[in-house]
């Protein structure tokens, strides 16, 4: 956010001074970030801190998602609707591999993704 803020301020300053806003000087490239990130994930202490943090987060229950609804049927009416979409074969295979890698089912993986989307 700091980068966006400073870029916005620079563009605004150039615009108000009557000069043509142009790209600023790039101090860091993606490869700089990738190198920094790779060094951090190899650090055993940071790795353990991150693992402990996520174990703590996962141990807590996620808040219940309360969606608004409109029901005009009779009490006990369980009718509903469904939505169906087709996923390309290569994407389906990658999703199956991800589910298998995490010792879960494709349904659990997709349901988790759906809940994250709703949250």
FENTA-V861678 format. One record per residue. RES is the residue in one letter. PHI is phi in whole degrees, 0 to 359 (none if undefined). Layout:
res: {RES;RES}
phi: {PHI;PHI}
//
This chain:
res: {X;X;X;X;X;X;X;X;X;X;X;X;X;X;X;X;X;X;X;X;X;X;X;X;X;X;X;X;X;X;X;X;X;X;X;X;X;X;X;X;X;X;X;X;X;X;X;X;X;X;X;X;X;X;X;X;X;X;X;X;X;X;X;X;X;X;X;X;X;X;X;X;X;X;X;X;X;X;X;X;X;X;X;X;X;X;X;X;X;X;X;X;X;X;X;X;X;X;X;X;X;X;X;X;X;X;X;X;X;X;X;X;X;X;X;X;X;X;X}
phi: {none;297;296;298;299;292;296;300;299;295;299;295;298;298;297;290;275;82;265;284;294;224;296;280;286;271;271;232;250;301;296;295;298;299;297;300;297;296;296;293;285;274;285;300;293;294;299;293;299;296;297;297;300;290;297;295;297;291;295;284;281;282;296;293;271;253;263;290;213;232;232;249;277;284;303;87;292;249;289;201;225;222;228;233;220;254;252;302;305;294;293;300;297;295;294;300;297;297;297;297;301;259;53;219;265;298;301;298;297;293;295;297;298;297;295;297;300;292;290}
//
